[in-house]
Amino acid sequence: MSELTERLQQQLIAGATRPLMQDANQHWYTGSELNLEKNVWKNYWKNKGIGHNDIVLVSLTNSVTYSLVIQSLWEIGSIVQTLNPAATEIQISELEDQYHYSAIIFDSDIQELKFLNDIFTNQPRLTTLHESEVQIFVRNKHIAHLAETPEDDQIALIMHTSGTTGKPKRVGLTHKQLLAGAFNVIDSEELTDQDSTFILMPMFHINAMVISNLATRLSHGQLLFRPKFSAHLFWKEVSSEQVTWVSLTPAIIAILLQRDEQPTHTNLRFLRTASAPLLPSIHAQFKERFDIPLIESYGMTEAASQIAQNPLNQPIQKTVGKVVGTQIKIFDNNYHEVGKNKIGQIALKGDSVITHYLDPQPEAFHDGWLLTGDLGSLDDNDYLQIAGRSKEMIIRGGENVNPLAVEDCLHNLKFIREVAVVGTPDLIYGETVTAVIVPKKLSHDHRHQLALLNELANEQLLPVERPTKYIFSTELPKNATGKIQRTLLAQEVVQQKKEA
């Protein structure tokens, strides 16, 4: 076995009589029960001729079954590709046309996918544990492959990047990279078998897959699966289940601040936030209201999750902490390393970091370093500060404008629920700064709010940073983990201007 699969199996054996995973119905399963169920899945795949190097598309909501299905496929040398359960038939069809999966597993309530009928055999639905049935399709005329124990350097997982500023890329992560990524989390968060966490973020993304699922399992902790985040249940269940930490997104943090619920008698050591920038103003509000450490971090699919995290004993706001288990350089436009406190592109190398994409992207690497596309700087104490995505920087009249700085300023106005700043084309300045505002209460007359926005911008922002246009909206386009899709938003703004 690879070291990853061997350690996952050790967790089930060592915890044979101990509750290790809880499903959405709050039913706990011991390691012995989980191991039995995992082996049922393993034998199922073998009987269907699924084995070494077969790619299986897994499109499930968060569940105990999800974790066991993945482990069973890894143990026979198969490769898992994850997919959002909300994916459309067109999206699934396009993926299948490109990659020709050996099998596909869906939630039982998925709509009928007629295009699969000529390619796959729809297997009888399976009831697993106390959870919902799942639906499995196995490819017709599939060439049976024998199960083989995987090597550390074999690809285990295929995921797409979030694609907030461009077309998502396919990332192939090996058993070794996933193991290294999970242990980076374990080390930085000081995880032990006494820890327990909710999985609330979707497991088809790297955060929940590695940071919550694998890191907890490899540290012999306890996992509580929930299909999705529930704002009205969060603090209640954190208290009743006595979880010790949870990985969240800035969007979830903002939602918790908008509600009246408060935590009571929690066992939380910390909450961590990743997947998108956390505005300093939001962090300050959270710190003032809740007496719970909120730890900022930074990661990406290409690095098997976490790259940097604030130390638990010495977090510094407005940073994502110190790099953990990864080499980092800050490059200028000519790929020369810049000094401390200088902004440049973040480049990575390490045991958890990919050396190539599955679809060739040579421009994403330089001399063995992964070019992240993120801008940042290291301070004198090696804390990393993110300055945004290079593709998101607004260039107005030749000057760079960081949209995150503008958003943080505007968010101080209490009538704002969410704000996103994007650059839109301008004949004179190249780009102009546009702010899209989602107010807490809808109104037909925004004159008072506009006056407040202009007053704040004039007081606290440089002239080049001040938005030249404000647009009021009911929502912002986001992906499944709450990241604002800025490219799509900018396109919507441009289209609105054309139609105006």
N, C-alpha and C positions, 0 to 999 in steps of 0.2 A: 504493500500500500504506500501511497504518498504519506509524508509526515502529517499533512492536513487531515486526510481521511482516518489515519491511525489515531490521531488525537481526538477527533470527533467520536470515534468508536470508544475510546478510553473514557470519555465523559459519560457515555451511556452505561458502560460496565461499572465504573466507579460509583455511579449514582443509582445503582440497580434498585434500591429500596427507597430512594429519596425522590420527592416530587421535583421534577426538573422543568417541565413545561406546562403552561396553563392555556387552555383554549378560550375562545370568546364567551363560552358558556360557563366560565370559571371552574372548569373541570381540570384537575391536576393529573399528570401522567408521570409515573416513575420511569427511571432509566430502563428498567427491565421491560416495561410496557412499550416504551418508545423503540427499544431495540428490536422487539418482536415485530412491531409494525414496519419498521425500516426494512427488515429482512423480507417481509411480505412483498414490499415494493421491489426490492432487489430481485427476488425470484420472478416477479411479474414481468419486469423488463427482460430478464433472461429468456423467459418463455416466449416472448414476442420477438426474439432475435435482436433486441437492442443491446449493443455492447460497445466495444472499444472505438473511440473517435466518432460515434454517432452523435449528431446534434439534436437535442430535444428542446423544443420551444415550450417554456413553462409560463403560463399566463394565469396566475392565481392571485386571489386576495390573500392578505396576511393570515397565516394559519400554522398550526403545528404540522399539518400535512405538508405544507410548503417546505419547511426545513428538512423533513424526513425524505421527501421526494428527491430533493437536491442531493442529500447525502447518499441515497441509494444509487443515483445515477453516477455520482463521482466514484463510488466504490467499484463500479464495473467498467470504468474508463470512459464513460460518456461525457459529453460536453453539454452544459446547460446554457441556453440563451433565454433571458428573461424578457417579459413583455407586459406592458400595462394591460390589465384586464379590461380596461375601457377602450382598447384599441378597436378601430372600425374594421369592417370586413375588407375594405379596400387596403388598409394598412397591412392586415394579416396576409392578404393575397399577394401584395407586392413583396413582402418578406419571403414568403414561400417560393415565389417565382425566382428569387435571387439565390436562396440558400438551401432549398430542398431538404426539409427536416425529415428525420426518421420517424419522429412521433411528435405530437402536440398534446398538451394537457391543459384543459380549461376548467373554470368553474362550471358547475352544472347548469347555471341559469343563463349561459351565453346564448345569444340569438343563433338561429340556424345559419350555418355557413355553407351555402349550397356549392360553392366552388371546390370544397374539400371532398365532396362525394365521389368525384372521379379519380381522386389521387390517394385518398386515405380510406381505411375501414374504421367506421365508428364503433368502438368497443363498448361492451356493456358498462354502464356507469358503476363506479365503485363507491361504496360507503366506507369511509375511513374514520376510525376512532369514533368520537361522538360528533364529528364535524360534518359539514355538508358533503354531498356526493361530488365527485369530480368526473369530467368527461374526457375521454382519451381517444385520440385518433392515431392509428399506426399506418405508416405508408404502405400502399399496395406494392407488391413485387419488390419489397425491401430486401436487399441482400443481407442476410443475417450475419451479424458480427459476434464473435465470441466475447464474453466478458473478460477483461484483463485488469489486473491491478494497475493503477495509474502511477506514472513516474512524477517526481516533483516538478519537472519542467514541462509537463503536458498541460495544455489549456484545459481549464476547468469551467470557466464562466465567460460568457459573451454578454456584454451590455452595450447599450448606446449611450453616448454622452448626452447631457441635457439639452444641448443645442440651442442655448438662449441667444446666441449671436450668429449662428450659422447652422448649416446642415449637421445633424448629429453624426458622430463617427462611431464605427464599431471598434470596441475595445475588447481584446482577448486577454484574460488574466489567467496565469498559471496557478497550479496548486501552491507552488512556492511563494508567489507574489501575494496570494490571498492570505497565506499563513503569516507572512511578514507584516502585511497590513494589519491583520487582527492583533498581532503581538505588539505592534506600535500603540494600538489603542489600549491594550491591557496594561502596558508599562506606564503610559501617561496618565491613565485614570486609576491606576493602582487597584485593578479589579481582582477580586478573590471569589472563592466559592460561597462567600457570605453575601455577595451582591445579587440583586435582581433588578430587572428592567422591563418596561413595556416596549413592545415593538408596535409603534403607532404610525411611523412613516412607511411608505410602500416598499416591499421587499424586492421589487424589480429595479430599485435604485441602490447604488453602492452603499449609501449611508446605513440603511436598515440591514442590508445583507451582511456587511462586514462589521460595522461599528456596534450594532445591537445584537445581531444573530451570532456571527462567528466569534466575536470577542467574548461574548458572554459564555458561549458553549465551551470555548477553549480554556476559559478561566474557571470552568465548572460551576458557573452561576445558574440562576433561574431566569427563565424567559416567560413573559406573559404576552400572548398574542392578541391583538385587537385588529379588526378589519380596517379601521381608520381612527383618526383622532376625533374624540367627542368632547367638545368644550364643556358641556354641562356635567360630564362624568369624570373629567380628568382629575381634579383635586380630590373628589370623593374616593376614586379608586386608588390614587396614589397613597391616600391615607389608609384606606381599609386593607390594601394589599401590602402595605409597608415596603414599597419598592425603594431602592437606594439611589437610583439615578435614571435619567431618561434623556434620550437624544431627540431634540426638537428642531424646528426651523424658526427663523425670525417671524414668519407669518403666523405661526402658532403662538409665539410669545406675544405678538401684538393682539391676537384674539383673546388670550388670557387677561390681558390688561383691560380689555373692553368690557369684561364681565364682572359681576359682583362677587363670585365665589372666592373663598379664601382657603388655603390649606390648613388642615388641623392635624396635629399629632403625627406629622410625617417622619419617616425614617430616611428622608432624602439626604444624601451627601452633597449632591449638586445636580443641576440641570445643565446640559451642554447644547450649544446651538451651532449649526453649520448649514451647508447647502446654499446659502445666500448671505449677503452682507447684513449684519445687525447694526441698525442705525444707533449711534451713541445716545441719542435722545430716548430711544426705546429702552436701551440698556439701563439708563439712569432711572427711568420711571419704574422699571421692574425692580431694580435694587432698592428703591425707596419704598415700594409697596410690599414686596415679599422678602422675608428674611431667609433667602435661599441663594447660595452661590450660583451665578449664571456664567458658565465657562464658554468663551468663544473659541472656535477652532476653524480650521481651513483644510479642505480636502478636495479630491476629485477622483473620478472613476479611474483615470489613467494611473493613479498612484494607489489603487486598491483601498481607497477611502482616505484616511487621515494623513495630512502632511505636517500640520502644526497644531498645537493646542496650548492654551494658557495653562501654566502650572496650577494645580489645585490650591497650593499654599501661597501663590504669589501671582494672581491674575492681574493683568494690566488692561484697563479699558482702552478701546480704540485700537487694539492689536488683536491678532489671532494667536498670540503666544509664541512659543519656541518650536522650532522644527524638531520632529521626533522620528528617529530612525531613517532619515532621508538626507541626502546631500542637497544643498541649495546654492544657487548663484543668482545674482541680480545683474542682468545684462543691459547694456545700452543698445542702440540701434545697429551698432557694428559688432555686436556679440563680444564686447569687452566688459569685464566685470567692473561694476561701479563700487564706490566706497560706501561706508556707513551713512545712513540717513539720505541716500540718493535714490530716487525712484527710477526703476527700470523694469524690464520684463523678468518674471520669475522663471527660473529654469531648474529642473530637477533631475536627480539620478539616485538610484538605490535599489535595494532588493524587492521593494514593493512597486517599483515604477516600470511601466512598459518601455520597451526599446523600439517598438514599431506599432502602428495600427494594423488591423487586419486588412483594411483597404488602404493601399499605399498613400501616405501623407508625408513625403520627405521634407516638406517645408516646416513640419512640426518638430524637427530635431536639428540640433547643431552639435557636431563633434561628440555625439553620444549623450547629449543633454536634451531632455524633453522641454520644449518651449511651451509654457502653459497658456500664453496669451493673457495672463493676469499681470497687472502692474503692482509693484510693491516695493518696500524698502525694509532694510534691517537697521534697528537702532543700535546704540552703543552696547546694549546688553543682549543683542541678538534676538529681540522680539520682532516679529514680522508684522508689518502694517500693510494692509491691502488698499491700493489706490483705485481699484476698478479693473475692468477688462479693457485691453488696448483697443478693441473694436467699439467699445462703448464711450470712449473719451470723445468729447465734443470739441471740435477745432473751430473756434469763432475768430475770424480775422487773424488767423495764424497763432492764436493763443489757445492752450489746452484748458478745457473746463471739465472738472471731475463731477459727473452727475451725482455721485454719492454725497459729496459735500453740500451741494445745493439741496438735495432731498433732506439731509439731516437738519439743515437750517429751517426749511419750510415746515417740517414736521412738528416744530415747536408750537405751531398754531393749533389750538385745541379743537377747532372744528374739523380738522383733517383726520380721516381714518387711514388713508394710504396716499402716497405720492410717488410718482415716477418721473424722472427727468430724462428727456431724450433730445438728440440733435436732429434737426430737420433742415433740408436744403434751403439756402438763401443765396440770391444772386450776387449780393454785395459782399457778405461776410463768409461765404462758403457754407457755414452752418449757423443756425440760430438755436437758442436754448428754449425748449418748450417744456412746460410742467403740466402733467396730467394729474388732476386732483380728484380723489374719491372722498367726498365729505361724509361725515357721520350721519347727517340728515340732509335729505334731498330738498332742494329749493328751486323755484323758478326764477328767482332774482339773486344773482351772485355779486351784486355791486358792492355790498359791504365786505364780503369775503375777498373780493379782488383788491379793495382798498387796503385790507390788512396784509394781504400777500405782498403788494407793492411796497408798503411801508416797511415790512420786515426785510424784504430783499434790499431795499435802499439803505437800510441801517447796517446790515450784517454781511452783505455779499459785495464782492468787487463788481464794478460795472460790467465786465465781460461775463460774469457768472449770472447776472440777473436775467431771469426768464423774460423773453419778449412776448410770450403768449402763454396764457393759462387756459387749459381745457378741463371742464368738469365732466366727470364720468361716473357711472354706477359701479364699474369694476375695472380691474387691470388684467390683461391676458397673462396667465401663469401656467407653468407646467405642473406635473403631479406632486412635486415636492415644494411648491410655493414660490419657485423662482419666477420673477417677472420676465416675460419674454420680450425683451426690449426691441429686438429687430421687428417683431410683429407689431408691437405698439407704435414704433416709429412709422411703419407702413400705414397703420390705421390713421395716424395723425396726418400724414401727407395726403391720404385719400380724403379725409375730412376737409382739408384746406382746398383741394381741387373742387370738391362738391359745394363749398361755401360760396 
